[in-house]
Amino acid sequence: MTNQTFEIGSRTDTIPIPSHTPIGVIGAGTMGSGIAQVAAVAGHRVKIFDTQTGAMGRAIESIKAALRRGVARGTVSEQEALAAVNRVVPVMGLEELADSGLVIEAIAENLELKQDVFQDVEKIVAPDCILATNTSSLSITELATALDRPERFVGMHFFNPAPLMELTEIVSGLATDPQIIATVAATAKAWNKTPVHARSTPGFIVNRVARPFYAEALRLLSERAADPATIDELVRESGGFRMGPFELMDLVGNDINFAVTQSVFRASFFDPRFTPSLIQQEMVQAGFLGRKSGRGFYRYAPGVNQPLPAFEPPAPSPEKISFAEPRPVTEALLGRLQNAFPHASRSSRTDAAKLAQVNDAVLWLTDGRTASRVAHELGTPNVVLIDLAHDYGKARTLAISHSDQCSERAYRSIVGLLQTAGFNVMRLKDLPALVVMRIVTMVINEAADAVHYGVSNKCDVDLAMRKGLNYPAGPFGWATRLGTTTVYQVLQNLATCYGEDRYRTSPLIERSFWSGRRLDEATD
């Protein structure tokens, strides 16, 4: 038996759970109270249950406070806020959830505990009641084995904070009825959420595809490419991401991020692509969990200033410049450089990755090779590589690296070129694919593998990463901008440099490259 991925939006005959139907929420912590608020605002009477003393009272107060903020922002009226609060009812036992049409569990990530709860709930609710779990990492298929009717069991993974985050992953186990998936997706839409469908595989969509965002940053840190503040600055200001990987790990909690990575690693039978970081393990062992402990990759004590990223000192503007013909991914960069140097000449050479000749230095877009390797293969010692940017026209910061053969004078001429065009320049160790290019291509690679193995479809993967983690573009959107050839070459060169299965190219990218098709056009 197989469980096929389908387009959630393709079901036009499915209606959501009616708003007059009570919703049960088990677990009154941050996620449970947030989910209860979402359902209550949508018009449902919500019964919330928790065994922890005082938890339900704190949940009600949290909902009231959140809705007061909504009133202050003008996103909800006072009358609507009061009505929503009055719809949330604490109950003293699971038996009071008997009339629920949907029960959503949001308790600790413990398989046996969740199964025990659902076994009890199944005996209480009606046969047509849908049972959903908010798990972010546990197998929906395995959780459902505890039930007499696993076909009505589904994952409904909200993102924190649930009232504000648009995304909801709708996750099907092997036994889940497709009509249940369609109904829950329609309900999520009615609750003003963006549903995406995923099969029950390790990490679902977001936690799987996001692993390289953290993993490659940690790998670069372990290789001493740069310090956390510099890498975060590049990911934000050059990559266009809302937060850098290290500040995001500190916000989420290094213990939580490390636990998710371990969970995906184990559940994937120790696939090298998901190997946890020794650096992060040591952080957790030391108790450097991030903001909640006062120290992580950064310190959060009162009066402590955060470290500044390492920018290159000013360099003189070069005189002898020749620009290459632009290609789509570098057109904005070359346009910005040409505006800064309107009298520069044009090069007749057509090297795909070459951007400029500056005095006796050559500037190339990184293609996954080290600058030293490019210099050797070109027979040109003075090679400087430049990192990827989401939008070169708006980026404030760019990273570069130079070959070991490169003279300091030649390197400084490239620094001067970029600074004159308005960029803050960061110097990285000569490592393959630098920072943004490496992280982005590895995220694309993981997204392609998720589609190749039927976890989800390209549209839902892009939606999930943009809505769930606020990525500036979905992985397939990034791939279209970069071009399949660039993505393929970077991955191949990473694999050649490291010789690790971690950097193996997804078969979907491989096929797209050899067929000459864009990655978003390739058949799933």
N, C-alpha and C positions, 0 to 999 in steps of 0.2 A: 504493500500500500504506500502511495506517495501523497504528499500534501503539496499541491501546486500553489505557487504565488499567483495572485490575481490582482487586477487593478481595483482598489477599493472604490474609486469613483465611478466604476463601470456599472454598478448596481443601481438602477434608477427606480426599481420597484420596492426597495426596502425602506421601511419607515423606522424612525427612532423609537425608543421606548417612550411612551406617552408621559407628559409632564405630571399627570395625576398619579403615576405609579411611584410608590415609595422606593427609595434607594437605601440600601444598607451599606455602612462603611465600618469595617473592623480595623481598629487601630486609630488612636486619636493623637498621634504625633504630628510632626510637621507635614508629612505627606497626607496622612489621613484627614487632618483638619482642612488642608488645602483642597483635597478632592471633595470633601463634604461641602465646602464653600462653592465650588464650581457647580455641583449638582443643585444646590439650593438656589443659587442665582438663576439657574435655568428653569426654576419653578417646581422642582421636586421637593417633597417632604423627605428629609434625610434622617435616618436613625443611625447614630454613631455609638459604637461600643468599644470599650477598652477595659482590660482587667486592672490596669495600673491606677492606684488611688490618685484622684485629682486630675488625671489626664483629660477626661472629657470636659471638666470645667475649664482647664487651660485652653483646650481646643475652641470652646465657645468664645472665650475672651480673645483668642487669636483671630477668629473669624470676625468678631465685632471690630477689632482694631484695623484689620485689613479693609473692611468695608467702609470704615470711617475715612481711611486714606483715599478710598475710591470716591467717596462723596467730596472730599477736599479737592481731588483732581478733576472732578466733574464727569467721571466715567460711570457713575451710578447715582441715582437720586436718593434722597434721604428715605423716601417711602419704599423704594426698591430694596435698599439696604436693610431697613427694619423688617420688611417682609421676609427677606432671605434669612436673616438671623433667626426669626421666629419659626422658620421651617426646619431648623436643625434641632433635633431632639435627642438628648442623651438617653440611652436605655441601659438597663441593669443586667441584661442577659441576652444570649444569642436567640433565645426563643421569641423575643420581641421583634426579630427580623423576619418572622414567618410570612408576612404579606409583601415582602420586597420583590420587585421584579428584576432587580440587579443587585448583587452583593459584591462589593469591592473590598478586598483585603489589602491592608497596608501596614503589616506588622514587620518584625525583624526578619532579615534574610536568612531564615533557617528552614531547610526543607521539611524536616520532620514536624516542626511546630506548625508550619503552614498547612501541611497535610492533615494534621490532627484537627485544626480549626475547620477546614473544609469538609472533613468527614462529619463533624458535628452539625455544620450548617446544612449539609445536604439532607440530613434527616428532618430538618425543620421547615425548609422552604418548599414551595410548590414545584412540581416537575418541570414547569416552563420557566422557572427562575434561572437567570444567567449568573454564573459564578465567575468572578474575575479576580486576578491577582495583579498587584502593582509591582511585582518583582522586577528588578533591573538586570538580574543575572541568572536566576534559577531556571531550569528547564520546565517549560509549560507541559511538555509531554510527561515528564517524570512526576511533576506535581499532580497531574490528572490521574495517575495510576491508583491513587488512594480513593477515587470516587467510583460509585456504581454507574454513573452516567458521565463519563469523561467528555462526551461530545458537546456538553454545554459549558465546558470550562475554557477560559480564554485569558490571555494576558492583556492587561490594559495599563500600559506603563506611562504614567504621567511624569513630567519633569518639574524639578523644583525651582521656583515656587509654582505650584500647580495652577493657582488662579491667573498667573501672568504668562507662563510659558505656553505657547500655542500648540506645541507638538504633543501627540499621544501615539505611542507605538501600540498597534493592535497585533497581538502575537498569537499565532495558531499553533497548537500542539498537533501531534500526528492524528489524534482522534477528534479534533475540534470540527464541529459542523460548519461548513462554509456560510450557512445562513446566519449562524451566531456571529461570525466575523462581520458580516455585512450589517447586521443589526447594531452591533456595538460600534462599528465605524460610523453609522448614521447617527447614533446617539452622541458620539464624540463631536460630530459636526454640529448637532443641535446645541451642544454645550459650548459652541464657539471655539472648538479645537480643530487642529489640522491632523487627521488620522493618517497614518502610514501603516502598511501591512508588512509583517515579517514572519518568517517561519521560526519555530523555536530552535534556534541555534545559538551557540555561545555569544553573548553580548548583543543579540538581536541586531539592530542596525547601528544605532548611535554608539553604544559602548564598544562595538567591534571596530567600526570604521574610524573611530577617534583614537584607537590605541596608538597609531604611529605619531599622532600629534604630540603625545607625551613621550613615547618610547624613543623617537629620534632626537628629541630635545635632550633627554637624559643621556642618550648615547653620545651626542655631541659634547655634553658637559663632561662625560667620563673621558673623552678623548682630548679634553682641554681646548676645544675649538674657541670657546669664549666663556665668560662668566654668565650666571643666570640673568643678571640685569641687561647685559648686552643682547643675549638671545631673545629675551622677552621684548626688548625694544624693537628688534628686527621683525619679530613675528607680528607685532602690533603695527608699527609704522611703515614697514615695507610690505608685509604679508596682508595687512588689512584686517587681521583678526581683532576681535574686541579685547581680548586679554592674551598675554603671553602664556606659554605652558607652565612656567614655574610659579607665576602669581596665581594661575588658575588652580594648580595642584595645592598651593597653600590655602586657597579659598575653600576648595572642596574638602581638603584634609588629605595629607599624604597617606594616612592609614586607610582611608576609604579608596583612594585612587589605586594604591598598591593592592588592596584586597580585590578590587574589580579586575585588575590585570592578572593577578594570580588565578582568579576564578576562570577567566577566559582561557588562560594558559592551560590549566588542568583540564577544563572541559574540551579543549581542542587537542587533547592527547599530546600536550607539550610541543605544539607547533613552534618552531624557533621564532616565527614572526611575532609571537606574543610573549617572548621571554621577559620576565620582570627585570627591573634594574637593581643592581647591587647598591647603587647610590641611594635609591629610594628605600630599599630595605633597611639600610643603615640609618637613614633619617627616622624611620618608624621606630627602630630599636632604640634610638637616642631620645625618643619622645618629641622630636621636632616635627610636629604634625601640621604646622601652619598657623593660621590666624588664631584658631581656637586654643592653641597651646602657647601662643606668644612668640613662637619661633618655628620657622620652616626653612625654606630657601632664603627667606628674608626674616628680619627681626621686627616684631610688632610692639615692642615695649614703648610706653609714652616717652616722647622726646628723642627717640632713635630715628635718625634720618636714613631713608632707604638708599642703597648704593646707586651711583649713577652709571649709566652705560659708558663704555670706553669709545670715545670718538677720536678720530685722527686729528692732530693739530693742523692748522692752516698750512697749505702748500701753495707755491706760486702757480699762477695760471699758465698753462703751456702755450707755445707759439705754433708749433708745426703739427697740424691735425688733419687727418683724413678720415671721413666717415664712410661706412659701408652702406649698401642699400638696405633699407629696413625690411623686416618681415613682421607679420602681425603681432607676435609676442613682444617685439622690441620697438615697434613703430613709435609709441609714445616716448620712450626713452631717447631714441635718436632725435625725435622732434624737439625735445627739451634741450638736448645737447646742441643741436644745430641753432636753436634760438639764442643760446649763450655764446655760440661761436659762428656767427653768420657768414664769415669769410672762409671757413674751413673748406677744404676740397672734398671731392667725392672719390672713393676708391673704386677701381674697376674690378677688384677681386670679388668673388661670389661665395666665399666660405660662409656656410649657413650660420655659424655661431659667432663669426667675427663682427665686432661692432665698430671698432675704430683703431687707427694707428696714431699714436700720440708720441711725438718725437721718435724714439726707437723702441717704444713699448707697444704691445698689442693687447687690446681689450676684447675679451670674449665673454659671451654669456655662458655660465657653467652648463656643462652637458653631462655631469656626473663623473668626469675625470678630474684628477687633481691638476692644478696649474703646472706642477712639475712634469707630469706626464704629457700634457699638451705641449709644453715647451720642447720636450725631447722629440715628440713626434713631428712637430713643425720644424725643428731645427732652429728655433728662435728662442733665445734664453729669456728675454724680457716679456713674460706673459703674465697678465693680470686677469683674473676671472671676476665676474660680477654676478651677484645673486639675483634671483627672481623677485619681482614686486607685483602685487595685485594690480596696481595702477601706477605706472612709472610717472605719469603726468602729475599725480598728486602726492606721491610718496615723499616723505621728508628724510628718510634714512635708507641707505643702501650698504650692503656688505660686499667687501672684495677680499680676495686672497691673491698672493703672488707666488710664482714658482720659486723654488730654492735657488735657481740659476739667475733670478731677476736682480738687477742692480737696484740699490736704494734710490738712485736718481731717476731711473725709469719708473719705478713704482710711484714716486712722489709726483711725477708728471700726470699719472692717472688720477691720483688723489686730487690734484689741483683742477683737473678737468671736471670732475664730478662736483667738487665744492663750488666752482664757478657757476655751475648749473643749479645750485641751490640745495644740494644734498649734504646731509650729515653723513660722513663716511666712517664705516667701522671695518677694522682690519681683523680678519679671521685667520686661524691656522689653515694651512693648505690641506684641507680635507675634501673628499668628493661630495659634490652637489651643494656645498655650503649649508645654509640654514633653511631659508624659505623654500628653495627648490627641493631640497631633500624631504622636508616635512610634507610639502604639498604632493609631490609625486608618490610618496609612500601612502598617503591618504587615498590618492586616486587608485593606487594599486590594490589597496584593501577593499575599496568600494567596488572595483571591477571584479575582484574575487567573490564578494558577497553576491553580486548579480550573477556571475558565472555559475555559482553553486546554488542558485535559486533561493537565496535568503530573502531577497526582495527584488524590486525592479529599479531601473535607473531613475525614473521620476521620483519614486518614493525615497530612494537613497539621498538624492539631492535635497528634497524637501526636508528630510529628517535632519540633515547636517546643518541646513540653514535655519530651520525653525527650532531645532532642539539645542544647538550649540552656537547659534548666531554666526556661523561661518560666513565670510564675505561672498562666497560662491560655493555651490555644491561641487562635489568631486568631479562630476561629469561636465559641469560648467567650466571648471578649471581646465579640464582636459581639452575641451573644445578650444579654449583660448591658447593653450600651450601647443596644441597639435599632437596627434598620436605619435609622430616620429620623435618629437622631443621627449615625451614621457617614456617611450620605449628605450631610447638611447640612454637617458639618465638611469633608468632601472638596470639596464644591462651593464653600464659602467660601474654602478654601485656593486652589483654582484661580482664583477670582475675584480674590483679592488679588494673587497672583503672576503670573497669566496665562501659566503654564508648563505644558507637556504633562506634566511631572514629576508634577503633581497631578491628572491625569485620573482620573475615577472608573471603576472596573472595571465592565464591562457586567453582571456578575453582581450587583453591588450596585445598579446602576441598575434592573435588572429586579425585584429584591427590594423596592426602595423603592416602585416604581409598582404592584406587585402586592399590597403590604401584607403580605408574608410575611417571616418571620424569615430571616436570611441562611443559617442552618444548615438551613432547610427548602427553600431554593431548589434546583431541579433543576440538576445539573451541566451 
